[in-house]
Amino acid sequence: MDLRTFLMQSSDLPDMACSDDFSSAWKRQRLIKGAHLTRQEQSATDEFILLEGCLASSICDQDGKEICVSFYVGPCVVTPNIARTRNGLSLVSIVAMTDSALARIDSEVLSNWMILAEPVRNWANGILREALSRKVDREWCLAALSGAERLTWFRRAYPGYEDIFPHRLIASYLGVTPVTMSRLRTSNKIR
């Protein structure tokens, strides 16, 4: 999908001239499968829209254990910079799971757009609300549901993602081991 078409889908950006001007501020980027969009603890100042492809976001602990925290299937907006960085450094690593096409804009440039254009401000604030809502939903899932219930929740929240992303990442995202994930998937097929 092209950026302008993606932006025009939003009811917050009804003005075609505004959408055209706004879309021209973004730069295009391609990532090959396995390439990093961001790396944990490295400088990160951009906002991203995934136009095509799949990305996964993860955090590594001090022992090198990877914990998946987000999945992206284009077209969609990647979690806003303010929610995935601290002091200009990325809190997460984001990797292309497939060849991907993105649009990127510096966070400061986007902030200037938000000040100058109310439709852009409304669009960006809506994106941030959606990202925070997804984060809260996942936190609730991890705190309140059993392993089987987490898998059911995941399937409802992210239909088809089991066919796209490695099951070890999904297990990590759900806070279960890959072995438990395999057992849950097997027992769920029997029912």
ABEGO torsion letter per residue (X at the ends): XBAAAAAAABAABABAAAAAAAAAABBBBBBBBGBBABBBGBBBABBBBBABEBBBBBBBBAAGBBBBABBBBOBBBBBBAAAABBGGBBABBBBBABBBBBBBBBAAAAAAAAAABAAAAAAAAAAAAAAAAAAAAAAAAAAABBAAAAAAAAAAABBGAAAABBAAAAAAAAGBBAAAAAAAAAAAAAX
